[in-house]
Amino acid sequence: MTLPLMPKATAVWLIEKTALSFEQIADFVGMHPLEIQAIADGEVAVGIVGLDPIASGQLTREEIARCEADPTARLRLAESAVVLPKPKGKGARYTPVSKRNDRPDAIAWLLRNCPMLSDQQISRLLGTTKETIAKVRDKTHWNSANIKPRDPVILGLCSQTDLNREIQAAIERAEREGRPVAQAPADTGTSAA
């Protein structure tokens, strides 16, 4: 159940300004009825100023009147007219300096063992750029002489779950487009060779 903001302050206001029962207030603010009774008796929440749930848009006067008329009715939070923004994606992922030199090795491994992955998927998995992927593919990377294909999961650059999800998405996309699925070579284990 969704609770109102500042439940104790809301309870103080509801006790002082309405004829609602302790059970109704307790149910609405997510507290025990004895806590509400203690607030009403002045034993608890002595210095707390009441918060008007009508002014904050959490309740309507009609909802309070409905519950005052029927002691068995329960208060319901009003629907917010404010549209909450959707949380943003994870964004760029930090890769420690010690693992940055492992990225080209992981790119080479993915290009060799998972040819069905697009550059965008590899970029998303490893947090690298498409330019770096192209340089590793074309063997024009500044360190191409020392690049050894190594599993990005073992290197700690991505999780096996993320890798499997991207591979599955690539296979489904290829099937949807009617292309043959590019199969990985026979030795596609997760060895660090």
LOLUM-341582 format. One record per residue: residue number from 1; residue in three letters; chain; x, y, z of N, C-alpha, C in turn. Coordinates in steps of 0.1 Angstrom, whole numbers, plus 5000, padded with zeros to 4 digits. Layout:
! LOLUM-341582
BAFI|marvo|pamar|torlum|n_u|n_v|n_w|ca_u|ca_v|ca_w|c_u|c_v|c_w
BAFI|NUM|ALA|A|X|Y|Z|X|Y|Z|X|Y|Z
...
END
This chain:
! LOLUM-341582
BAFI|marvo|pamar|torlum|n_u|n_v|n_w|ca_u|ca_v|ca_w|c_u|c_v|c_w
BAFI|1|MET|A|5008|4988|5000|5000|5000|5000|5009|5012|5000
BAFI|2|THR|A|5005|5022|4993|5012|5035|4992|5009|5044|5004
BAFI|3|LEU|A|5019|5049|5011|5016|5057|5022|5018|5072|5019
BAFI|4|PRO|A|5012|5081|5027|5013|5095|5024|5027|5100|5028
BAFI|5|LEU|A|5031|5111|5023|5044|5117|5027|5042|5122|5042
BAFI|6|MET|A|5053|5121|5049|5053|5125|5063|5041|5120|5071
BAFI|7|PRO|A|5041|5107|5073|5029|5101|5079|5025|5106|5093
BAFI|8|LYS|A|5035|5108|5102|5032|5113|5115|5026|5127|5114
BAFI|9|ALA|A|5031|5136|5106|5026|5150|5105|5012|5149|5099
BAFI|10|THR|A|5010|5140|5089|4997|5139|5083|4987|5133|5094
BAFI|11|ALA|A|4991|5124|5102|4983|5119|5113|4979|5130|5123
BAFI|12|VAL|A|4989|5138|5126|4986|5149|5135|4975|5158|5130
BAFI|13|TRP|A|4976|5162|5117|4966|5170|5110|4952|5164|5110
BAFI|14|LEU|A|4952|5151|5106|4939|5144|5105|4933|5143|5119
BAFI|15|ILE|A|4940|5141|5130|4935|5140|5143|4929|5153|5147
BAFI|16|GLU|A|4936|5164|5144|4932|5177|5149|4920|5183|5140
BAFI|17|LYS|A|4920|5180|5128|4911|5187|5119|4899|5179|5114
BAFI|18|THR|A|4898|5166|5117|4888|5157|5111|4881|5149|5122
BAFI|19|ALA|A|4870|5143|5119|4863|5134|5128|4865|5119|5125
BAFI|20|LEU|A|4876|5116|5118|4879|5102|5114|4883|5094|5127
BAFI|21|SER|A|4880|5081|5126|4884|5072|5137|4899|5070|5137
BAFI|22|PHE|A|4904|5065|5149|4918|5062|5150|4922|5051|5140
BAFI|23|GLU|A|4913|5042|5138|4916|5030|5129|4917|5035|5115
BAFI|24|GLN|A|4908|5045|5111|4909|5050|5097|4922|5058|5095
BAFI|25|ILE|A|4926|5066|5104|4938|5074|5103|4950|5064|5103
BAFI|26|ALA|A|4950|5055|5112|4961|5045|5113|4963|5037|5100
BAFI|27|ASP|A|4952|5033|5094|4952|5026|5082|4958|5034|5071
BAFI|28|PHE|A|4954|5047|5070|4958|5056|5060|4973|5059|5061
BAFI|29|VAL|A|4978|5062|5073|4992|5066|5074|5002|5054|5077
BAFI|30|GLY|A|4996|5042|5078|5005|5030|5080|5010|5029|5094
BAFI|31|MET|A|5003|5034|5104|5007|5033|5118|4997|5024|5126
BAFI|32|HIS|A|5000|5021|5138|4991|5013|5147|4981|5022|5153
BAFI|33|PRO|A|4968|5018|5155|4958|5026|5161|4962|5031|5175
BAFI|34|LEU|A|4970|5024|5182|4974|5029|5196|4984|5040|5194
BAFI|35|GLU|A|4992|5040|5184|5001|5052|5181|4993|5064|5178
BAFI|36|ILE|A|4982|5062|5170|4974|5074|5167|4967|5079|5180
BAFI|37|GLN|A|4963|5070|5189|4956|5074|5201|4967|5081|5210
BAFI|38|ALA|A|4979|5076|5210|4989|5083|5218|4992|5097|5212
BAFI|39|ILE|A|4992|5099|5199|4994|5112|5193|4982|5121|5198
BAFI|40|ALA|A|4970|5116|5197|4958|5123|5201|4958|5127|5216
BAFI|41|ASP|A|4964|5118|5225|4965|5121|5239|4977|5131|5242
BAFI|42|GLY|A|4985|5134|5232|4997|5142|5234|5009|5136|5240
BAFI|43|GLU|A|5009|5123|5240|5021|5115|5245|5032|5113|5235
BAFI|44|VAL|A|5028|5113|5222|5038|5111|5211|5036|5122|5201
BAFI|45|ALA|A|5047|5125|5194|5047|5136|5184|5042|5149|5189
BAFI|46|VAL|A|5048|5153|5201|5043|5165|5207|5047|5177|5199
BAFI|47|GLY|A|5059|5178|5194|5064|5190|5186|5061|5190|5171
BAFI|48|ILE|A|5054|5180|5167|5052|5178|5152|5041|5187|5148
BAFI|49|VAL|A|5043|5195|5138|5033|5204|5132|5025|5195|5121
BAFI|50|GLY|A|5012|5196|5121|5004|5188|5112|5006|5192|5098
BAFI|51|LEU|A|5006|5182|5089|5007|5185|5074|4994|5183|5068
BAFI|52|ASP|A|4989|5193|5061|4976|5192|5055|4977|5183|5042
BAFI|53|PRO|A|4970|5172|5042|4971|5163|5031|4963|5168|5019
BAFI|54|ILE|A|4953|5177|5022|4945|5183|5011|4954|5193|5003
BAFI|55|ALA|A|4961|5201|5010|4970|5211|5004|4981|5204|4996
BAFI|56|SER|A|4986|5193|5001|4996|5186|4994|4991|5177|4983
BAFI|57|GLY|A|4978|5176|4981|4972|5168|4970|4972|5153|4973
BAFI|58|GLN|A|4973|5149|4986|4973|5135|4989|4959|5130|4992
BAFI|59|LEU|A|4950|5139|4996|4936|5136|4999|4927|5147|4993
BAFI|60|THR|A|4914|5144|4992|4904|5154|4988|4895|5156|4999
BAFI|61|ARG|A|4888|5167|5000|4878|5170|5010|4867|5160|5009
BAFI|62|GLU|A|4863|5156|4997|4852|5146|4995|4856|5133|5001
BAFI|63|GLU|A|4868|5129|4999|4873|5116|5005|4872|5116|5020
BAFI|64|ILE|A|4876|5127|5026|4875|5128|5041|4861|5128|5045
BAFI|65|ALA|A|4852|5135|5038|4838|5136|5042|4832|5122|5040
BAFI|66|ARG|A|4835|5115|5030|4830|5101|5027|4834|5092|5039
BAFI|67|CYS|A|4846|5093|5044|4851|5084|5054|4846|5088|5068
BAFI|68|GLU|A|4843|5102|5070|4837|5106|5082|4823|5101|5083
BAFI|69|ALA|A|4816|5100|5072|4802|5095|5072|4801|5080|5074
BAFI|70|ASP|A|4811|5073|5070|4811|5058|5071|4823|5054|5079
BAFI|71|PRO|A|4822|5051|5092|4834|5047|5100|4841|5034|5095
BAFI|72|THR|A|4835|5026|5086|4841|5014|5081|4849|5017|5068
BAFI|73|ALA|A|4847|5028|5062|4854|5032|5050|4868|5035|5052
BAFI|74|ARG|A|4877|5032|5042|4891|5035|5043|4895|5046|5034
BAFI|75|LEU|A|4904|5055|5039|4909|5066|5031|4918|5061|5020
BAFI|76|ARG|A|4917|5067|5008|4925|5063|4997|4933|5076|4992
BAFI|77|LEU|A|4945|5074|4989|4953|5085|4984|4948|5090|4971
BAFI|78|ALA|A|4948|5103|4969|4943|5109|4956|4954|5106|4945
BAFI|79|GLU|A|4949|5104|4933|4958|5102|4922|4966|5115|4919
BAFI|80|SER|A|4979|5114|4918|4987|5126|4915|4985|5131|4901
BAFI|81|ALA|A|4983|5144|4900|4982|5150|4886|4996|5152|4880
BAFI|82|VAL|A|5006|5151|4888|5020|5154|4884|5025|5141|4878
BAFI|83|VAL|A|5030|5141|4866|5035|5130|4859|5050|5129|4863
BAFI|84|LEU|A|5053|5118|4869|5067|5116|4874|5076|5112|4862
BAFI|85|PRO|A|5088|5118|4861|5097|5114|4850|5102|5100|4852
BAFI|86|LYS|A|5104|5093|4841|5109|5080|4841|5124|5080|4844
BAFI|87|PRO|A|5128|5070|4852|5142|5070|4855|5151|5068|4843
BAFI|88|LYS|A|5162|5075|4843|5171|5074|4832|5179|5061|4832
BAFI|89|GLY|A|5184|5057|4820|5192|5045|4819|5204|5046|4828
BAFI|90|LYS|A|5212|5035|4828|5224|5035|4836|5235|5045|4831
BAFI|91|GLY|A|5235|5048|4818|5245|5057|4813|5258|5050|4811
BAFI|92|ALA|A|5268|5058|4810|5282|5053|4808|5286|5046|4820
BAFI|93|ARG|A|5293|5035|4818|5298|5027|4829|5313|5030|4831
BAFI|94|TYR|A|5317|5031|4844|5331|5033|4847|5338|5020|4846
BAFI|95|THR|A|5350|5020|4839|5358|5009|4838|5372|5013|4845
BAFI|96|PRO|A|5376|5005|4854|5389|5008|4861|5400|5009|4851
BAFI|97|VAL|A|5410|5017|4854|5422|5018|4845|5428|5005|4843
BAFI|98|SER|A|5429|4996|4853|5435|4983|4851|5428|4974|4841
BAFI|99|LYS|A|5415|4977|4839|5408|4968|4829|5406|4975|4816
BAFI|100|ARG|A|5410|4987|4814|5408|4994|4801|5416|4988|4790
BAFI|101|ASN|A|5428|4983|4794|5437|4976|4784|5431|4963|4780
BAFI|102|ASP|A|5422|4957|4787|5416|4944|4784|5405|4946|4774
BAFI|103|ARG|A|5399|4958|4772|5388|4960|4763|5391|4955|4749
BAFI|104|PRO|A|5402|4959|4743|5404|4954|4729|5405|4939|4728
BAFI|105|ASP|A|5410|4932|4739|5410|4917|4739|5396|4912|4739
BAFI|106|ALA|A|5387|4918|4747|5373|4914|4748|5366|4917|4735
BAFI|107|ILE|A|5369|4928|4729|5363|4931|4716|5367|4920|4705
BAFI|108|ALA|A|5380|4917|4705|5384|4907|4696|5378|4893|4698
BAFI|109|TRP|A|5376|4890|4711|5369|4877|4714|5355|4877|4710
BAFI|110|LEU|A|5348|4888|4712|5334|4889|4708|5332|4889|4692
BAFI|111|LEU|A|5342|4896|4685|5341|4896|4671|5344|4882|4665
BAFI|112|ARG|A|5352|4874|4672|5355|4860|4667|5345|4850|4671
BAFI|113|ASN|A|5340|4851|4684|5331|4840|4689|5316|4844|4688
BAFI|114|CYS|A|5313|4856|4686|5299|4860|4686|5297|4870|4674
BAFI|115|PRO|A|5299|4865|4662|5298|4873|4650|5284|4879|4648
BAFI|116|MET|A|5274|4873|4654|5260|4878|4652|5258|4891|4660
BAFI|117|LEU|A|5267|4895|4669|5265|4908|4676|5268|4920|4668
BAFI|118|SER|A|5260|4930|4669|5262|4942|4661|5272|4951|4669
BAFI|119|ASP|A|5278|4961|4662|5288|4970|4669|5281|4977|4681
BAFI|120|GLN|A|5268|4980|4679|5261|4987|4690|5260|4978|4702
BAFI|121|GLN|A|5257|4965|4700|5256|4956|4711|5269|4954|4718
BAFI|122|ILE|A|5280|4953|4711|5293|4952|4716|5297|4964|4724
BAFI|123|SER|A|5294|4975|4718|5296|4988|4725|5289|4989|4738
BAFI|124|ARG|A|5276|4985|4738|5268|4985|4750|5273|4975|4761
BAFI|125|LEU|A|5278|4964|4757|5283|4953|4766|5296|4958|4773
BAFI|126|LEU|A|5305|4963|4765|5318|4966|4770|5320|4981|4774
BAFI|127|GLY|A|5311|4989|4770|5313|5004|4773|5324|5010|4765
BAFI|128|THR|A|5324|5006|4752|5334|5011|4743|5328|5018|4731
BAFI|129|THR|A|5336|5023|4722|5331|5031|4711|5331|5022|4698
BAFI|130|LYS|A|5322|5026|4689|5322|5018|4676|5335|5020|4669
BAFI|131|GLU|A|5341|5031|4671|5354|5034|4664|5365|5024|4669
BAFI|132|THR|A|5365|5021|4681|5375|5012|4687|5372|4998|4682
BAFI|133|ILE|A|5359|4994|4681|5355|4981|4676|5359|4980|4661
BAFI|134|ALA|A|5357|4990|4653|5361|4990|4639|5377|4988|4638
BAFI|135|LYS|A|5384|4995|4646|5399|4994|4646|5404|4980|4649
BAFI|136|VAL|A|5397|4974|4659|5401|4961|4663|5398|4951|4652
BAFI|137|ARG|A|5386|4953|4646|5382|4944|4635|5391|4945|4623
BAFI|138|ASP|A|5395|4958|4620|5404|4960|4608|5419|4958|4611
BAFI|139|LYS|A|5422|4955|4624|5435|4953|4628|5444|4966|4626
BAFI|140|THR|A|5437|4978|4628|5444|4990|4628|5445|4997|4641
BAFI|141|HIS|A|5442|4989|4652|5442|4995|4665|5457|4997|4669
BAFI|142|TRP|A|5460|5007|4677|5474|5010|4679|5482|4999|4686
BAFI|143|ASN|A|5474|4990|4693|5480|4979|4700|5477|4965|4694
BAFI|144|SER|A|5474|4965|4681|5468|4953|4675|5478|4941|4675
BAFI|145|ALA|A|5491|4944|4676|5501|4933|4677|5500|4925|4690
BAFI|146|ASN|A|5495|4932|4700|5494|4925|4713|5480|4921|4718
BAFI|147|ILE|A|5470|4922|4709|5457|4919|4712|5455|4904|4711
BAFI|148|LYS|A|5450|4898|4722|5447|4884|4723|5433|4882|4727
BAFI|149|PRO|A|5425|4876|4718|5410|4875|4722|5408|4868|4735
BAFI|150|ARG|A|5402|4875|4744|5399|4869|4758|5384|4872|4761
BAFI|151|ASP|A|5378|4862|4768|5364|4863|4772|5361|4875|4781
BAFI|152|PRO|A|5352|4884|4777|5349|4896|4785|5343|4893|4799
BAFI|153|VAL|A|5337|4881|4800|5331|4877|4813|5342|4874|4823
BAFI|154|ILE|A|5352|4867|4818|5363|4863|4826|5371|4876|4830
BAFI|155|LEU|A|5372|4885|4820|5379|4897|4823|5372|4907|4832
BAFI|156|GLY|A|5359|4904|4834|5351|4912|4843|5345|4925|4837
BAFI|157|LEU|A|5345|4925|4824|5340|4937|4817|5325|4936|4815
BAFI|158|CYS|A|5319|4925|4815|5304|4923|4814|5300|4910|4821
BAFI|159|SER|A|5287|4909|4824|5283|4897|4831|5278|4886|4820
BAFI|160|GLN|A|5278|4874|4824|5274|4863|4815|5259|4865|4811
BAFI|161|THR|A|5251|4870|4821|5237|4873|4818|5235|4883|4807
BAFI|162|ASP|A|5243|4894|4808|5242|4905|4798|5246|4900|4785
BAFI|163|LEU|A|5257|4892|4784|5262|4886|4772|5252|4877|4765
BAFI|164|ASN|A|5246|4868|4774|5236|4859|4768|5224|4867|4763
BAFI|165|ARG|A|5220|4877|4770|5208|4885|4766|5211|4892|4752
BAFI|166|GLU|A|5223|4897|4750|5226|4904|4738|5227|4894|4726
BAFI|167|ILE|A|5233|4882|4729|5233|4871|4719|5219|4867|4715
BAFI|168|GLN|A|5211|4865|4725|5197|4861|4722|5190|4871|4714
BAFI|169|ALA|A|5192|4884|4717|5185|4895|4710|5190|4895|4695
BAFI|170|ALA|A|5203|4893|4693|5209|4893|4680|5203|4881|4672
BAFI|171|ILE|A|5202|4869|4678|5196|4858|4671|5182|4860|4667
BAFI|172|GLU|A|5174|4866|4676|5160|4869|4673|5159|4879|4662
BAFI|173|ARG|A|5167|4889|4662|5167|4899|4652|5170|4893|4638
BAFI|174|ALA|A|5180|4885|4638|5184|4878|4625|5173|4869|4620
BAFI|175|GLU|A|5166|4862|4629|5155|4854|4624|5143|4862|4620
BAFI|176|ARG|A|5141|4873|4626|5130|4882|4622|5132|4888|4608
BAFI|177|GLU|A|5145|4891|4606|5149|4897|4593|5151|4886|4582
BAFI|178|GLY|A|5150|4874|4586|5151|4863|4576|5166|4860|4572
BAFI|179|ARG|A|5175|4865|4579|5189|4863|4576|5194|4850|4583
BAFI|180|PRO|A|5204|4843|4578|5209|4832|4585|5217|4837|4597
BAFI|181|VAL|A|5216|4830|4608|5222|4834|4620|5237|4830|4619
BAFI|182|ALA|A|5246|4840|4621|5260|4837|4621|5264|4829|4633
BAFI|183|GLN|A|5269|4817|4631|5272|4808|4642|5286|4811|4646
BAFI|184|ALA|A|5288|4809|4659|5301|4810|4665|5309|4798|4661
BAFI|185|PRO|A|5323|4798|4661|5331|4787|4659|5328|4776|4670
BAFI|186|ALA|A|5333|4764|4668|5330|4753|4677|5336|4755|4691
BAFI|187|ASP|A|5347|4762|4692|5353|4764|4706|5348|4777|4712
BAFI|188|THR|A|5335|4778|4714|5329|4791|4720|5328|4790|4735
BAFI|189|GLY|A|5336|4782|4741|5335|4781|4756|5340|4794|4761
BAFI|190|THR|A|5339|4795|4774|5343|4808|4781|5357|4807|4786
BAFI|191|SER|A|5366|4801|4778|5380|4800|4782|5387|4813|4779
BAFI|192|ALA|A|5397|4815|4786|5405|4828|4785|5416|4826|4775
BAFI|193|ALA|A|5415|4817|4766|5426|4814|4756|5427|4825|4746
END
